[in-house]
Amino acid sequence: MPWSPLSGQLGIADAACVTRYAERRLRVYEPTGEIQKRFKYRDFTDRKWVRHFHSFLSGRVWAPPEGPVALFNHGVT
């Protein structure tokens, strides 16, 4: 089985569990809440926050020293 070297390194007895991972659609997105909480990321479904973020970026987009990378970095932080 192609997963056996990896499963051995990870200490997984039954490598077939890897194929079952995709059976639950939401499983891929489960850590999202934990990541948002840990890094204090905002949810863009919050309209108040989106307006605040939009006005923040709009105020900086025309500032000469700020380029796309700087705006992205501001957005992330």
N, C-alpha and C positions, 0 to 999 in steps of 0.2 A: 504494500500500500504506500502511495507517495507521501502520506502524512506521517508515517512512522518515525522518521528521523526527527521531525519537528515535535511530534507528540512526546517522543522520548526526552527531548531537551526541556520541554515544558512540564514533564511529569504527568502527562495525560495517559491514562491506561487504555481508554477506548478512543481511538482516533476518529471513529465514525461520528462522534459528537460534533466535529467541525462541519460536517455536511448538514447537520440538523440546525446549525446556527442560523441559517437563512430562512428556516421555516416560519419563524415568527417575524413578521415585517417590522414591528416596532422595536425589536431588540437593538437594532443599529442605533436608534435614536435615544435609547434609555439614558445614556450618560449625559445627554444634553443639559438637563436640569442641574446635575452636579457640577458640570463645567461652568455653567452660567453663574451658579452660586459661588463657586471657588474663586473665579476671576472677576466677579461683579459685572458680568456682561449684561446688557439690556436686551429685552425682547422687543423686536420691532413691531409687534402687534399692539404695543402700548402707544396709542396715538399722541398722548401728551409728550412722551419721550421723543418720538419721531419728529414732532414739531420743534422741540428744543434742539435736537441734533441737527436738523435741517438748517435752522437759523444759525447755529454755531458754524457749520460748514459754509453756509452762504456768506457769512461775514469774513471768512478767511480765504475764500476761493480767489478773490481778486487781489490779495496781498502779494506783491511781487516776489518776495523770497520764498513763498510757500508753493511748492510744486505738488504733483499728485502723490508722491511718496510721503511727503510731510502731512498732507491731508489724511491719507490713510492711517499714518501713525497716530495722528490726533484722534481719529475715529476709533481706533482700537483702544487707546488709553482713555 
